[in-house]
Amino acid sequence: MSKSPRIVSTTSAVPALSTLPQHVAVIMDGNGRWAKGRGLPRIAGHRKGVEAVRELVTACGELGIPCLTLFAFSSENWRRPETEVRLLLELFLMALDKEVKKLHTSKVRFRVIGDIERFGPKLGARIQAAEELTRDNQNLTLTIAANYGGRWDVAQACKQLAREAAAGQLDPESITAESLEPHLSMAGIPEPDLFIRTGGEQRISNFLLWQLAYTELYFTPVLWPEFNRSQFDQALASFASRQRRFGQTGDQIEGQEVEQPARAGKGSHA
């Protein structure tokens, strides 16, 4: 069983330093370009990308990384061609049916963040059932961001605070950053230590805007379907080589003990 990571806001406190991230967040970019380069329809790239997801989940389980968050479908992806959006949602539904039981067997907790109502009742019911089935699993928390946007996330949290203030339950003058965090989609999950984006683009694209404040960013030209264990190891090596200061000086950080967890053993498999 993985040790539960300590939840710390990186703007209010300095988390324990470690050479291995406790939470990895990924934008899985390049599926369409991978397919186009092979003369295949874009959906073929998305199907191939599911295999890369499976390999990454397995790697995180084996390494003892307790949290993995994947950006599967942004609130802006509705702008894509209607046929591609429909096929993506069908693929999401098929992946739920095929993968969730495997995740449960591997003691992986599955959750989805985002405005899922737009997906319709059928997909929404499958998501809810998957979350209920895996709710108590503790080897790895796998979060899928679907119809998610960082600005939407902050806005919906602000709405909840506004309702509390309007009901007289909260003094607006007492609101701080810490007041907002419990209402965000990632409440109860530590902020990402490492952000990975594949496909060569170097931007965050409205993903976890609040939570990435002090996250280490790693960009790679490798297209998502080709992002394998070796590529992940390179990202982890880059993370381990960085000095995370969180507003402190380098001299202060050098005097602190850095945890170097064992990166061996068997964990969760998808």
N, C-alpha and C positions, 0 to 999 in steps of 0.2 A: 504494500500500500504506500502511495506517495505521501510524503510529509506535506501537510497543508501549508501553502506559502503565506507569510505574514502580509496582511493588506495594509499598505502604507501609501499615503498621498505624497508623491515625490516633490510637491511644492511646499509641503508643510513639515516634512521630516526626511531624513536620509535613510533609505532602506538598507538592509544588510547587503554588503557587497559580495558578489559571487562570480566566478568565471563561467558559470553555466546559467543561462536565463531561466527564470521561473515562469515566464509567460512570453510566448512567441506569437506575434501577429503577422499575418501574411496577406498581401494582395497578389492573387494568382493571375498574373497577366501574361498574355501571349498565346492563349488557346487558338484563337482565330488565325493568327499569323502562322502558327505551327501547321494548321490544317491547309491553309492557302499555299504554303510552300511545298506541300505534297500533292496539290491538286485535289484536295478533299473539301467537302462542305465544312463550314465553320463548326457545326455541331459535332463533327468527328473530333475536332480538337478539344471540345468540352468533355466528350466522353473519355478521351485519353487523359485529360486532366484529372478525372476521378481516380485514376490509377496512381497519379502523383500524390493525391490527397491521402490515399490509403498508405502509401509508403512513408509519408511524413508523420502520420498518426502513429504508425508502428515505431518510427525512430524516436519520437518524443516519449513514448511509453518505455522503450528500452533504456533511454538516457535518464529517465526520471524527471523530465520536464512536466510540471503538473498542469500547465494551461496552454492551450493552443487555440487561436482565434483566426478564422479564415473569412475573407471578404468574398462571398459567393455572388452576390447580386446587389448592386448599389441602387439607391433611389433614382439615380440618373440613368440606369441601364434600361429603363422603360423607353428611352429615346431610340433604342436600337430597332432594326426592322421587326415588324410584328411577328413574322415567321420565326425569327431567331429567339425572340422572347418566349413564344409559345413552346418551342423545343427545349429551351433552357428550363422552363418550369416543369415540363414533362420529365426531363432528365433528373431534376431535383426530386420529383416524386418517386421515380424508379430507384434512385440512390437511397432514399429513405427506406423503401421496401427491402432493398437488398443488403444495406450496410448496417442498419440499426441493431439487428439481432447480434451481428458480429461484434459491434461496439459493446453491447450489453454483456456478452460473454467475456470480453476483455476488461470489464469493469470500467468502461469509459462513460462518463457523464456527457450526454448530448444536450445542447441547448441552442436556441435560435434567438437572435436579437434583431429588431427591426419592426417595421409596421407591416405585420404579416396579414392583416385583414384584406389587403388588396389582392392577395393570392387566391382568395375564395375559400369557401367552407371545406372543400375536400382536402386541399393541401394543408389548410390550417388544422384540421382534425388529425392528420397524420403527424404533423409537427408536435402537437400537444401529446399525442399518444407516445411518441418517441421520447419526449422529455419526461413524461410520467414513468415510463419503463426504466429509464436510466438514472432517475433523480438521485438515488442514494449511492451511485458508483463513485469511487474515489481514486482510481488509478490515474485518470487524466480527465480534465474538463475540456471538451471540444465544443467551442462556440462558433456557430455559423452566422455571419452577418448577412441577412437577406432582406431586400428592400430596406436597406439601412443607409443612413447618411449621418455624418457627425453633427451637422448643423441641426438636423431633425432631432437628434438625440438630446442636444442641449436645450432646444426649444421645448420639447415635451417635458423635460425636467423642470424648466422654468414655469411652465403651466401648472405643474403640481405645486410648486412653491407659491404661485400666485393664488391658487385655490385655498391653500392653507392660510395665507395672509388675509384673503377676502372673508374667510370664515372666522377671523379673529384668533386663529390658533398659532399665528406666527407674526412677530414684529418685523416688518420689512427692514428696519434698521439693523436687525441682528443677523441678517443673511450674510453668509460668507461662502467661500468656495467649498468648504466642508459641508455646508448646508445643502448644496446642490448634488454632491456626489452620490448620496443614497438613492436619488431619483433617476440616475442615469442607467442606461441599459446594462452596463458592466458592473453595477453595484455588487459588492461581495467578491469580486475577482480582482486580483492585484493588477496594477498598471503594467502594460507590456514592457519588458526589458529590451526586447529585440523586435524590430520591424523589418520584414523582408518584402521587397517587391521584385518580382521577376519581370522579364520582358523588355528591359532596357529603359523604361520610363523612370524619371526621378521626381516623383511627386506623391503626395499622400492621398489625393483624390477623395477628400471628404470622408476619410476613414478614421474613426476613433480620435477625432480632433482634440477632445478634452484629455483623453488618456495618454496621448503620445507626447506629452509635454517634455519629458526627460528620457524618452525612449531612444536607444541607439538605432540609427537607420542604416539599412544595408540594401543596396541596389545591385542587381545583376542583370546582364543582357540575356541570360539563359531563359528561354521560353518555358512557361509553366509545365507543359507535358514532359519536358526534358529535365526538370528539376528533381534530381534523385538524392540518395543518401550522401553521395560524395559532395554534391553541391551544398547540401545542408550543413555538412561538416565544415565546409569552407566558411559559411556564414557564421557558424558557432566559433570558429577559430578567430575570425575578425572581431567578434564580440569579446572574446576572452582577452584580446590584445589591447582593448581600449581602457582608458582610465576614466571612470565615471565619477564626476566631481559634485554634481548636484548643488552648484553654487559655491562650493568650497575651493580652496587652493589645492594645487597638486601636492604640496608638502603635507597638507592635512590628510589627504587620501592615502599617501604613501605610509603613513603611520598607522593605518587601520588594517585590521586582519581581513583578508579576502578569502572567503570560503571556496574551496576547490573540491566539489563533490565528485565522488567516483562515477565515472561514465561507463559503467558496465552493468551487466545483469539483464534479466528479461523483465519487461514490463508489459504494457498493453499492446495488443496487436489488432489491427482492423482487417 
